[in-house]
Amino acid sequence: MKPLISFTLDQDTEEMCSTLTAFAENRLAAPETFDAEDFRRRWLLAGRQGITGTCVPDEFGGSGMDAVSAAALMEALGRGCRDTGFAFSVAAHLYACLMPVVEFGTTEQKKRWLPALASGELIAAHGITEPGAGSDALSLRTRAVRDGDRYVLNGEKCFTTNAPVADVFLIQAVTDPEAGYFGLTSFLIEAGTPGLSVGRPYDKVGLRGSPMADVHLQDVAVPADQVLGAEGGGAAVFTSSMRWERTCLFAAYLGSMRRLLDSTVDHVREREQFGAPIGSFQAVSHRIVDMVMRYESARLLLFRAAVGLDEGSQDEIGPALAKLAVSEAAVQLGLDAVQLRGGLGIVDGEAETFLRDALPSRIFSGTNEIQKNNIARALGLGRAPHRRRAAR
Ligand SMILES: Cc1cc2nc3c(=O)[nH]c(=O)nc-3n(C[C@H](O)[C@H](O)[C@H](O)COP(=O)(O)OP(=O)(O)OC[C@H]3O[C@@H](n4cnc5c(N)ncnc54)[C@H](O)[C@@H]3O)c2cc1C
């Protein structure tokens, strides 16, 4: 099926997208159970295809792409890579870790980290969430205390994507507990730094190909030149990373939605009951049309948000709408695809795996309820935050 909307990409990017989808189909398949060594092997392969550094400027080892092209590439990766967890990990690395360094890093920091992160040699993780601070992202307990030309960090992070395999951590900590939004600071910390340890990988219901763990920080000494952005500028770093994540990361879901949509249309054309293809029954064909409508409208919102990023917009509503639309469409698409396969839908296979991978998309990058709060607030509705803080 041909997509109903298309954003103009140059011919090179179009070709890169087709090549990447084929490459991901053939070379990025996951083993039956998660294997860290194989994950890194595939990560390096993805790096050689340029996917781990799409938006990073050429001078720092990336491809210097704009957000629309980068989203198109992420969509192509999601379409070809049946391991949605792997695509998610790549996108979290790129948009929650590398883009903050691109946007807020000093020249020294960019030279030190970006080439190896963009090439796929190194993997990054971003830790803000804590056991007591999820949606309320500014109620962090992790403290960073200045001590001469370094900071000493203590605290606990949870649900940190890529933590079990990460070489570099972008960690958010409180430097001034009285300053609310301006009390957070971002730190770049190398794996192996004394006092930083990673817990056991979580066993997750979906995105099982994306490793995730807690990160413990005990008297971790970090030189002051590893602060990303200014002291007190952590919330700005985080907000910017979320704008990228809510737009470009979710493009990977568009790719896997498209694959599932196509295979579901094939299924209802081929499966016969009562002497006719089930797709000829209106209840079935209308469900398919609803799936197409949700997919196409989510895609439109996402690429519109990507255009906003390219125009330098600081708008948070466009990315929030894109995140909401893609994740809600993905979960509903998964449910519909299971239903349309009948009994086959609940046997281990494409539709049920997709549904399990879709479920977390309503939670990460700020839950959908929090996106709705933010959009409502922009419309002048809802409660103002009860202290000087921002929710995700
Ligand atoms: C697959 C996955 C990957 C992740 N990766 C990372 C990562 O790399 N780094 C990282 O730091 N974190 C990561 N997270 C954590 C994620 O950002 C948090 O789970 C998310 O922000 C929600 O926080 P919470 O789990 O504490 O839920 P809570 O904040 O406890 O929310 C529980 C429920 O209450 C609702 N709720 C809370 N407050 C309000 C409100 N004011 N109004 C309405 N509803 C509300 C929420 O919407 C939700 O439904 C990841 C999570 C998942 C699932």
The ligand as an ORCA input file, in Angstrom:
! r2SCAN-3c Opt
* xyz 0 1
  C      10.529      1.294     27.686
  C      10.888      2.429     28.595
  C      12.091      3.074     28.435
  C      12.479      4.099     29.303
  N      13.714      4.671     29.155
  C      14.111      5.620     30.033
  C      15.420      6.183     29.933
  O      16.221      5.836     29.055
  N      15.788      7.103     30.853
  C      14.950      7.528     31.842
  O      15.346      8.381     32.628
  N      13.690      7.013     31.954
  C      13.257      6.071     31.087
  N      12.000      5.524     31.194
  C      11.137      5.951     32.284
  C       9.944      6.766     31.837
  O      10.335      8.026     31.400
  C       8.955      6.832     33.017
  O       8.484      5.505     33.228
  C       7.791      7.770     32.741
  O       8.196      9.110     32.719
  C       6.684      7.620     33.812
  O       7.195      7.673     35.106
  P       6.805      6.526     36.145
  O       7.083      5.206     35.526
  O       7.455      6.833     37.432
  O       5.226      6.621     36.297
  P       4.435      7.614     37.266
  O       4.943      9.000     37.134
  O       4.375      7.007     38.625
  O       2.986      7.568     36.611
  C       2.081      6.483     36.848
  C       0.749      6.862     36.182
  O       0.226      8.053     36.768
  C      -0.033      9.007     35.754
  N       0.228     10.356     36.264
  C       1.266     10.792     37.035
  N       1.164     12.102     37.267
  C       0.042     12.530     36.618
  C      -0.603     13.785     36.457
  N      -0.116     14.895     36.998
  N      -1.722     13.817     35.712
  C      -2.216     12.715     35.127
  N      -1.653     11.492     35.240
  C      -0.538     11.405     35.962
  C       0.947      8.662     34.626
  O       0.520      9.193     33.404
  C       0.906      7.146     34.683
  O      -0.211      6.679     33.981
  C      11.596      4.505     30.336
  C      10.352      3.874     30.483
  C       9.991      2.846     29.633
  C       8.664      2.175     29.809
*
